[in-house]
Amino acid sequence: MRRTTPVGMVAVIALLACVPLRPAYAYIDPNSAGALYQFLFPLLIAIGSAFAFLRRAIVRACTRLASAVVAVVRRDRAKDSRRGGHSSGHAE
């Protein structure tokens, strides 16, 4: 977790203080927001349900991918150690 430093906070505040403020003149009709909610909420529920349903398959696929990458890296290191050299690719 990154910590926020006082210098970083001061920099952000100074940057925001330099930005000119303009009125937005924006309005969302309550009926428009209701229609948007009626469209997005079931979509988000469907995505969350699909993720929960496929969670084990997703975890299994990620585990297989990670173990394949580790096996390739270990094989390369074993080959390199048998040759007695570094795999950095440049001459010393």
C-alpha positions as protocol buffer text, in pm:
chain_id: "A"
residue {
  index: 1
  type: MET
  ca { x: 0 y: 0 z: 0 }
}
residue {
  index: 2
  type: ARG
  ca { x: 139 y: 337 z: -97 }
}
residue {
  index: 3
  type: ARG
  ca { x: 141 y: 616 z: 153 }
}
residue {
  index: 4
  type: THR
  ca { x: 52 y: 970 z: 63 }
}
residue {
  index: 5
  type: THR
  ca { x: 333 y: 1209 z: 139 }
}
residue {
  index: 6
  type: PRO
  ca { x: 273 y: 1568 z: 252 }
}
residue {
  index: 7
  type: VAL
  ca { x: 471 y: 1693 z: -49 }
}
residue {
  index: 8
  type: GLY
  ca { x: 246 y: 1497 z: -284 }
}
residue {
  index: 9
  type: MET
  ca { x: -68 y: 1631 z: -117 }
}
residue {
  index: 10
  type: VAL
  ca { x: 59 y: 1988 z: -140 }
}
residue {
  index: 11
  type: ALA
  ca { x: 143 y: 1936 z: -509 }
}
residue {
  index: 12
  type: VAL
  ca { x: -207 y: 1805 z: -585 }
}
residue {
  index: 13
  type: ILE
  ca { x: -371 y: 2090 z: -392 }
}
residue {
  index: 14
  type: ALA
  ca { x: -154 y: 2346 z: -572 }
}
residue {
  index: 15
  type: LEU
  ca { x: -243 y: 2193 z: -908 }
}
residue {
  index: 16
  type: LEU
  ca { x: -615 y: 2196 z: -827 }
}
residue {
  index: 17
  type: ALA
  ca { x: -591 y: 2558 z: -708 }
}
residue {
  index: 18
  type: CYS
  ca { x: -446 y: 2659 z: -1046 }
}
residue {
  index: 19
  type: VAL
  ca { x: -726 y: 2497 z: -1247 }
}
residue {
  index: 20
  type: PRO
  ca { x: -989 y: 2755 z: -1345 }
}
residue {
  index: 21
  type: LEU
  ca { x: -1338 y: 2672 z: -1224 }
}
residue {
  index: 22
  type: ARG
  ca { x: -1622 y: 2692 z: -1474 }
}
residue {
  index: 23
  type: PRO
  ca { x: -1989 y: 2619 z: -1420 }
}
residue {
  index: 24
  type: ALA
  ca { x: -2095 y: 2287 z: -1571 }
}
residue {
  index: 25
  type: TYR
  ca { x: -2460 y: 2368 z: -1648 }
}
residue {
  index: 26
  type: ALA
  ca { x: -2534 y: 1997 z: -1621 }
}
residue {
  index: 27
  type: TYR
  ca { x: -2865 y: 1843 z: -1522 }
}
residue {
  index: 28
  type: ILE
  ca { x: -2977 y: 1482 z: -1517 }
}
residue {
  index: 29
  type: ASP
  ca { x: -3349 y: 1432 z: -1521 }
}
residue {
  index: 30
  type: PRO
  ca { x: -3459 y: 1190 z: -1246 }
}
residue {
  index: 31
  type: ASN
  ca { x: -3640 y: 976 z: -1502 }
}
residue {
  index: 32
  type: SER
  ca { x: -3319 y: 948 z: -1707 }
}
residue {
  index: 33
  type: ALA
  ca { x: -3125 y: 836 z: -1401 }
}
residue {
  index: 34
  type: GLY
  ca { x: -3396 y: 578 z: -1326 }
}
residue {
  index: 35
  type: ALA
  ca { x: -3374 y: 435 z: -1679 }
}
residue {
  index: 36
  type: LEU
  ca { x: -2996 y: 424 z: -1654 }
}
residue {
  index: 37
  type: TYR
  ca { x: -3023 y: 244 z: -1319 }
}
residue {
  index: 38
  type: GLN
  ca { x: -3274 y: -5 z: -1462 }
}
residue {
  index: 39
  type: PHE
  ca { x: -3032 y: -86 z: -1743 }
}
residue {
  index: 40
  type: LEU
  ca { x: -2704 y: -98 z: -1547 }
}
residue {
  index: 41
  type: PHE
  ca { x: -2814 y: -277 z: -1229 }
}
residue {
  index: 42
  type: PRO
  ca { x: -2921 y: -606 z: -1394 }
}
residue {
  index: 43
  type: LEU
  ca { x: -2611 y: -591 z: -1614 }
}
residue {
  index: 44
  type: LEU
  ca { x: -2385 y: -561 z: -1308 }
}
residue {
  index: 45
  type: ILE
  ca { x: -2574 y: -841 z: -1133 }
}
residue {
  index: 46
  type: ALA
  ca { x: -2532 y: -1067 z: -1438 }
}
residue {
  index: 47
  type: ILE
  ca { x: -2157 y: -995 z: -1457 }
}
residue {
  index: 48
  type: GLY
  ca { x: -2115 y: -1062 z: -1084 }
}
residue {
  index: 49
  type: SER
  ca { x: -2316 y: -1383 z: -1105 }
}
residue {
  index: 50
  type: ALA
  ca { x: -2115 y: -1507 z: -1403 }
}
residue {
  index: 51
  type: PHE
  ca { x: -1791 y: -1434 z: -1219 }
}
residue {
  index: 52
  type: ALA
  ca { x: -1916 y: -1617 z: -907 }
}
residue {
  index: 53
  type: PHE
  ca { x: -2031 y: -1912 z: -1119 }
}
residue {
  index: 54
  type: LEU
  ca { x: -1702 y: -1936 z: -1310 }
}
residue {
  index: 55
  type: ARG
  ca { x: -1473 y: -1848 z: -1020 }
}
residue {
  index: 56
  type: ARG
  ca { x: -1328 y: -2197 z: -979 }
}
residue {
  index: 57
  type: ALA
  ca { x: -1261 y: -2231 z: -1351 }
}
residue {
  index: 58
  type: ILE
  ca { x: -1093 y: -1887 z: -1358 }
}
residue {
  index: 59
  type: VAL
  ca { x: -875 y: -1970 z: -1057 }
}
residue {
  index: 60
  type: ARG
  ca { x: -783 y: -2309 z: -1207 }
}
residue {
  index: 61
  type: ALA
  ca { x: -685 y: -2147 z: -1540 }
}
residue {
  index: 62
  type: CYS
  ca { x: -473 y: -1881 z: -1366 }
}
residue {
  index: 63
  type: THR
  ca { x: -301 y: -2150 z: -1155 }
}
residue {
  index: 64
  type: ARG
  ca { x: -220 y: -2357 z: -1465 }
}
residue {
  index: 65
  type: LEU
  ca { x: -82 y: -2051 z: -1641 }
}
residue {
  index: 66
  type: ALA
  ca { x: 133 y: -1956 z: -1343 }
}
residue {
  index: 67
  type: SER
  ca { x: 269 y: -2309 z: -1302 }
}
residue {
  index: 68
  type: ALA
  ca { x: 351 y: -2325 z: -1675 }
}
residue {
  index: 69
  type: VAL
  ca { x: 543 y: -1997 z: -1654 }
}
residue {
  index: 70
  type: VAL
  ca { x: 730 y: -2116 z: -1344 }
}
residue {
  index: 71
  type: ALA
  ca { x: 819 y: -2445 z: -1516 }
}
residue {
  index: 72
  type: VAL
  ca { x: 960 y: -2260 z: -1819 }
}
residue {
  index: 73
  type: VAL
  ca { x: 1163 y: -2026 z: -1601 }
}
residue {
  index: 74
  type: ARG
  ca { x: 1301 y: -2312 z: -1393 }
}
residue {
  index: 75
  type: ARG
  ca { x: 1392 y: -2508 z: -1707 }
}
residue {
  index: 76
  type: ASP
  ca { x: 1581 y: -2203 z: -1845 }
}
residue {
  index: 77
  type: ARG
  ca { x: 1765 y: -2156 z: -1517 }
}
residue {
  index: 78
  type: ALA
  ca { x: 1858 y: -2525 z: -1501 }
}
residue {
  index: 79
  type: LYS
  ca { x: 1997 y: -2511 z: -1857 }
}
residue {
  index: 80
  type: ASP
  ca { x: 2191 y: -2196 z: -1774 }
}
residue {
  index: 81
  type: SER
  ca { x: 2339 y: -2341 z: -1456 }
}
residue {
  index: 82
  type: ARG
  ca { x: 2455 y: -2652 z: -1643 }
}
residue {
  index: 83
  type: ARG
  ca { x: 2637 y: -2433 z: -1894 }
}
residue {
  index: 84
  type: GLY
  ca { x: 2794 y: -2233 z: -1613 }
}
residue {
  index: 85
  type: GLY
  ca { x: 2707 y: -1893 z: -1750 }
}
residue {
  index: 86
  type: HIS
  ca { x: 2466 y: -1605 z: -1699 }
}
residue {
  index: 87
  type: SER
  ca { x: 2159 y: -1561 z: -1912 }
}
residue {
  index: 88
  type: SER
  ca { x: 2194 y: -1183 z: -1925 }
}
residue {
  index: 89
  type: GLY
  ca { x: 2271 y: -1189 z: -2297 }
}
residue {
  index: 90
  type: HIS
  ca { x: 2574 y: -960 z: -2299 }
}
residue {
  index: 91
  type: ALA
  ca { x: 2948 y: -1030 z: -2284 }
}
residue {
  index: 92
  type: GLU
  ca { x: 3141 y: -934 z: -1976 }
}
